[in-house]
Amino acid sequence: LFCSMMGSGKDDILLMEELDDSVYINIRNTKDFQFVTVNSFSNAFSK
C-alpha cells in the first residue's frame, strides 16, 4: 500500500507491505471521507 500525492512529483511512500499471498487486504474510506481504513485477513489471523 503506497501513499501518493498526485501532481507533487515526489516519490510514493510505502505504508504497508504484505508478503503473504494468502492474506486479503481490504481498503475503505470512512463515511465522512476523513480517514482510510486498512484491514488484512487470512484464515489463520487478522491484523
MMTF fields as JSON, N, C-alpha, C and O atoms, coordinates in Angstrom:
{
  "mmtfVersion": "1.0.0",
  "mmtfProducer": "UNKNOWN",
  "numBonds": 187,
  "numAtoms": 188,
  "numGroups": 47,
  "numChains": 1,
  "numModels": 1,
  "chainsPerModel": [1],
  "groupsPerChain": [47],
  "chainIdList": ["A"],
  "bondAtomList": [4, 2, 8, 6, 12, 10, 16, 14, 20, 18, 24, 22, 28, 26, 32, 30, 36, 34, 40, 38, 44, 42, 48, 46, 52, 50, 56, 54, 60, 58, 64, 62, 68, 66, 72, 70, 76, 74, 80, 78, 84, 82, 88, 86, 92, 90, 96, 94, 100, 98, 104, 102, 108, 106, 112, 110, 116, 114, 120, 118, 124, 122, 128, 126, 132, 130, 136, 134, 140, 138, 144, 142, 148, 146, 152, 150, 156, 154, 160, 158, 164, 162, 168, 166, 172, 170, 176, 174, 180, 178, 184, 182],
  "bondOrderList": [1, 1, 1, 1, 1, 1, 1, 1, 1, 1, 1, 1, 1, 1, 1, 1, 1, 1, 1, 1, 1, 1, 1, 1, 1, 1, 1, 1, 1, 1, 1, 1, 1, 1, 1, 1, 1, 1, 1, 1, 1, 1, 1, 1, 1, 1],
  "groupList": [{"groupName": "LEU", "atomNameList": ["N", "CA", "C", "O"], "elementList": ["N", "C", "C", "O"], "formalChargeList": [0, 0, 0, 0], "bondAtomList": [1, 0, 2, 1, 3, 2], "bondOrderList": [1, 1, 2], "singleLetterCode": "L", "chemCompType": "L-PEPTIDE LINKING"}, {"groupName": "PHE", "atomNameList": ["N", "CA", "C", "O"], "elementList": ["N", "C", "C", "O"], "formalChargeList": [0, 0, 0, 0], "bondAtomList": [1, 0, 2, 1, 3, 2], "bondOrderList": [1, 1, 2], "singleLetterCode": "F", "chemCompType": "L-PEPTIDE LINKING"}, {"groupName": "CYS", "atomNameList": ["N", "CA", "C", "O"], "elementList": ["N", "C", "C", "O"], "formalChargeList": [0, 0, 0, 0], "bondAtomList": [1, 0, 2, 1, 3, 2], "bondOrderList": [1, 1, 2], "singleLetterCode": "C", "chemCompType": "L-PEPTIDE LINKING"}, {"groupName": "SER", "atomNameList": ["N", "CA", "C", "O"], "elementList": ["N", "C", "C", "O"], "formalChargeList": [0, 0, 0, 0], "bondAtomList": [1, 0, 2, 1, 3, 2], "bondOrderList": [1, 1, 2], "singleLetterCode": "S", "chemCompType": "L-PEPTIDE LINKING"}, {"groupName": "MET", "atomNameList": ["N", "CA", "C", "O"], "elementList": ["N", "C", "C", "O"], "formalChargeList": [0, 0, 0, 0], "bondAtomList": [1, 0, 2, 1, 3, 2], "bondOrderList": [1, 1, 2], "singleLetterCode": "M", "chemCompType": "L-PEPTIDE LINKING"}, {"groupName": "GLY", "atomNameList": ["N", "CA", "C", "O"], "elementList": ["N", "C", "C", "O"], "formalChargeList": [0, 0, 0, 0], "bondAtomList": [1, 0, 2, 1, 3, 2], "bondOrderList": [1, 1, 2], "singleLetterCode": "G", "chemCompType": "PEPTIDE LINKING"}, {"groupName": "LYS", "atomNameList": ["N", "CA", "C", "O"], "elementList": ["N", "C", "C", "O"], "formalChargeList": [0, 0, 0, 0], "bondAtomList": [1, 0, 2, 1, 3, 2], "bondOrderList": [1, 1, 2], "singleLetterCode": "K", "chemCompType": "L-PEPTIDE LINKING"}, {"groupName": "ASP", "atomNameList": ["N", "CA", "C", "O"], "elementList": ["N", "C", "C", "O"], "formalChargeList": [0, 0, 0, 0], "bondAtomList": [1, 0, 2, 1, 3, 2], "bondOrderList": [1, 1, 2], "singleLetterCode": "D", "chemCompType": "L-PEPTIDE LINKING"}, {"groupName": "ILE", "atomNameList": ["N", "CA", "C", "O"], "elementList": ["N", "C", "C", "O"], "formalChargeList": [0, 0, 0, 0], "bondAtomList": [1, 0, 2, 1, 3, 2], "bondOrderList": [1, 1, 2], "singleLetterCode": "I", "chemCompType": "L-PEPTIDE LINKING"}, {"groupName": "GLU", "atomNameList": ["N", "CA", "C", "O"], "elementList": ["N", "C", "C", "O"], "formalChargeList": [0, 0, 0, 0], "bondAtomList": [1, 0, 2, 1, 3, 2], "bondOrderList": [1, 1, 2], "singleLetterCode": "E", "chemCompType": "L-PEPTIDE LINKING"}, {"groupName": "VAL", "atomNameList": ["N", "CA", "C", "O"], "elementList": ["N", "C", "C", "O"], "formalChargeList": [0, 0, 0, 0], "bondAtomList": [1, 0, 2, 1, 3, 2], "bondOrderList": [1, 1, 2], "singleLetterCode": "V", "chemCompType": "L-PEPTIDE LINKING"}, {"groupName": "TYR", "atomNameList": ["N", "CA", "C", "O"], "elementList": ["N", "C", "C", "O"], "formalChargeList": [0, 0, 0, 0], "bondAtomList": [1, 0, 2, 1, 3, 2], "bondOrderList": [1, 1, 2], "singleLetterCode": "Y", "chemCompType": "L-PEPTIDE LINKING"}, {"groupName": "ASN", "atomNameList": ["N", "CA", "C", "O"], "elementList": ["N", "C", "C", "O"], "formalChargeList": [0, 0, 0, 0], "bondAtomList": [1, 0, 2, 1, 3, 2], "bondOrderList": [1, 1, 2], "singleLetterCode": "N", "chemCompType": "L-PEPTIDE LINKING"}, {"groupName": "ARG", "atomNameList": ["N", "CA", "C", "O"], "elementList": ["N", "C", "C", "O"], "formalChargeList": [0, 0, 0, 0], "bondAtomList": [1, 0, 2, 1, 3, 2], "bondOrderList": [1, 1, 2], "singleLetterCode": "R", "chemCompType": "L-PEPTIDE LINKING"}, {"groupName": "THR", "atomNameList": ["N", "CA", "C", "O"], "elementList": ["N", "C", "C", "O"], "formalChargeList": [0, 0, 0, 0], "bondAtomList": [1, 0, 2, 1, 3, 2], "bondOrderList": [1, 1, 2], "singleLetterCode": "T", "chemCompType": "L-PEPTIDE LINKING"}, {"groupName": "GLN", "atomNameList": ["N", "CA", "C", "O"], "elementList": ["N", "C", "C", "O"], "formalChargeList": [0, 0, 0, 0], "bondAtomList": [1, 0, 2, 1, 3, 2], "bondOrderList": [1, 1, 2], "singleLetterCode": "Q", "chemCompType": "L-PEPTIDE LINKING"}, {"groupName": "ALA", "atomNameList": ["N", "CA", "C", "O"], "elementList": ["N", "C", "C", "O"], "formalChargeList": [0, 0, 0, 0], "bondAtomList": [1, 0, 2, 1, 3, 2], "bondOrderList": [1, 1, 2], "singleLetterCode": "A", "chemCompType": "L-PEPTIDE LINKING"}],
  "groupTypeList": [0, 1, 2, 3, 4, 4, 5, 3, 5, 6, 7, 7, 8, 0, 0, 4, 9, 9, 0, 7, 7, 3, 10, 11, 8, 12, 8, 13, 12, 14, 6, 7, 1, 15, 1, 10, 14, 10, 12, 3, 1, 3, 12, 16, 1, 3, 6],
  "groupIdList": [1, 2, 3, 4, 5, 6, 7, 8, 9, 10, 11, 12, 13, 14, 15, 16, 17, 18, 19, 20, 21, 22, 23, 24, 25, 26, 27, 28, 29, 30, 31, 32, 33, 34, 35, 36, 37, 38, 39, 40, 41, 42, 43, 44, 45, 46, 47],
  "secStructList": [7, 3, 3, 7, 7, 6, 6, 1, 7, 7, 7, 7, 3, 3, 7, 7, 7, 7, 7, 7, 6, 6, 7, 3, 3, 3, 3, 3, 3, 7, 6, 6, 1, 1, 7, 3, 3, 3, 3, 3, 3, 7, 1, 1, 7, 5, 7],
  "xCoordList": [0.861, 0.0, 0.905, 1.761, 0.717, 1.52, 0.664, -0.533, 1.286, 0.662, 1.269, 2.491, 0.423, 0.889, 0.216, -1.006, 1.003, 0.47, 0.451, 1.477, -0.709, -0.828, -0.388, -0.779, 0.43, 0.896, 2.072, 2.574, 2.535, 3.625, 4.995, 5.949, 5.102, 6.386, 7.262, 8.363, 6.793, 7.559, 7.331, 6.318, 8.301, 8.175, 7.032, 6.752, 6.377, 5.328, 5.952, 7.116, 5.169, 5.639, 4.974, 3.75, 5.797, 5.271, 4.686, 5.396, 3.386, 2.711, 2.593, 2.692, 2.38, 2.179, 2.564, 2.285, 3.209, 3.57, 3.207, 3.574, 2.503, 2.134, 2.729, 2.351, 3.654, 4.357, 3.66, 3.996, 2.705, 1.984, 0.818, -0.125, 0.885, -0.156, -1.504, -2.518, -1.533, -2.801, -3.567, -4.667, -3.003, -3.637, -4.41, -3.899, -5.642, -6.508, -6.477, -6.641, -6.27, -6.225, -7.505, -7.884, -8.161, -9.384, -9.108, -8.707, -9.322, -9.082, -10.39, -11.003, -10.812, -12.077, -11.901, -10.997, -12.775, -12.819, -13.974, -14.939, -13.862, -14.967, -16.084, -15.867, -17.276, -18.434, -18.214, -18.719, -17.458, -17.214, -15.979, -15.6, -15.349, -14.172, -12.971, -12.074, -12.937, -11.822, -10.676, -9.526, -10.998, -9.987, -10.099, -11.131, -9.012, -8.975, -8.64, -7.722, -9.375, -9.077, -8.463, -8.841, -7.513, -6.849, -6.977, -6.555, -7.554, -7.708, -7.082, -7.233, -6.387, -5.826, -6.398, -6.552, -6.709, -7.369, -6.712, -6.193, -6.743, -6.392, -7.202, -7.924, -7.091, -7.797, -7.232, -7.935, -5.974, -5.305, -5.357, -5.324, -5.438, -5.346, -5.919, -6.199, -6.098, -6.409, -5.625, -5.388, -5.215, -4.41, -5.255, -4.777],
  "yCoordList": [-1.162, 0.0, 1.221, 1.366, 2.092, 3.301, 4.545, 4.539, 5.6, 6.916, 7.763, 7.858, 8.373, 9.177, 10.543, 10.635, 11.591, 12.946, 13.3, 13.664, 13.191, 13.387, 14.788, 15.78, 14.847, 16.114, 16.709, 17.76, 16.065, 16.641, 16.337, 17.078, 15.259, 14.867, 14.138, 13.707, 13.99, 13.289, 11.781, 11.327, 11.022, 9.565, 9.132, 9.768, 8.039, 7.464, 6.905, 6.503, 6.881, 6.392, 5.05, 4.929, 4.044, 2.724, 2.779, 3.083, 2.484, 2.491, 1.093, 0.91, 0.108, -1.267, -2.231, -1.996, -3.316, -4.359, -5.711, -6.009, -6.509, -7.86, -8.851, -8.873, -9.669, -10.608, -11.961, -12.762, -12.22, -13.494, -13.427, -12.662, -14.224, -14.214, -14.731, -14.538, -15.381, -15.897, -14.842, -15.112, -13.66, -12.583, -11.675, -11.263, -11.374, -10.477, -9.104, -9.002, -8.047, -6.675, -5.954, -5.992, -5.304, -4.545, -3.085, -2.776, -2.186, -0.752, -0.015, -0.157, 0.765, 1.508, 2.903, 3.151, 3.801, 5.124, 5.164, 4.409, 6.065, 6.253, 7.011, 7.604, 6.991, 7.63, 9.113, 9.651, 9.783, 11.219, 11.505, 12.664, 10.456, 10.561, 11.21, 11.71, 11.212, 11.821, 10.835, 11.238, 9.536, 8.525, 7.365, 7.152, 6.627, 5.381, 4.277, 4.425, 3.18, 2.04, 0.93, 0.719, 0.228, -0.888, -2.099, -2.062, -3.156, -4.4, -5.531, -5.598, -6.414, -7.592, -8.838, -8.899, -9.831, -11.043, -12.277, -12.24, -13.349, -14.668, -15.692, -15.332, -16.939, -17.985, -18.164, -18.639, -17.79, -18.033, -16.845, -17.04, -15.611, -14.437, -13.213, -13.242, -12.128, -10.814, -9.774, -9.917, -8.711, -7.644, -6.401, -5.376],
  "zCoordList": [0.0, 0.0, 0.0, 0.872, -0.97, -1.091, -0.904, -1.193, -0.422, -0.351, -1.46, -1.576, -2.268, -3.387, -3.352, -3.233, -3.454, -3.551, -5.032, -5.605, -5.638, -7.077, -7.477, -6.862, -8.518, -9.046, -8.311, -8.712, -7.234, -6.448, -7.042, -6.806, -7.809, -8.356, -7.348, -7.691, -6.108, -5.075, -5.195, -5.728, -4.685, -4.684, -3.777, -2.761, -4.16, -3.321, -2.043, -2.036, -0.962, 0.33, 0.611, 0.561, 0.908, 1.252, 2.658, 3.617, 2.782, 4.08, 4.667, 5.881, 3.802, 4.278, 3.177, 2.001, 3.569, 2.612, 3.211, 4.348, 2.465, 2.913, 1.934, 0.762, 2.401, 1.534, 1.425, 0.552, 2.296, 2.301, 1.312, 1.512, 0.251, -0.784, -0.29, -0.961, 0.863, 1.384, 2.181, 2.666, 2.319, 3.084, 2.134, 1.092, 2.509, 1.747, 2.408, 3.623, 1.625, 2.129, 1.703, 0.532, 2.649, 2.403, 2.747, 3.869, 1.787, 1.986, 1.743, 0.685, 2.718, 2.628, 3.209, 4.007, 2.797, 3.42, 4.417, 4.299, 5.409, 6.34, 5.633, 4.577, 6.217, 5.585, 5.325, 4.34, 6.207, 6.039, 5.177, 5.007, 4.634, 3.76, 4.448, 3.769, 5.773, 6.501, 6.718, 6.893, 6.706, 7.004, 6.032, 5.396, 5.937, 5.183, 6.179, 6.985, 6.127, 6.993, 6.154, 5.002, 6.75, 6.089, 7.005, 8.16, 6.489, 7.245, 6.449, 5.229, 7.133, 6.471, 7.131, 8.351, 6.301, 6.767, 6.163, 5.047, 6.904, 6.385, 7.168, 8.098, 6.809, 7.547, 8.948, 9.839, 9.155, 10.434, 11.389, 12.604, 10.868, 11.738, 11.055, 9.857, 11.812, 11.241, 12.001, 13.2, 11.297, 11.905, 12.032, 12.519]
}
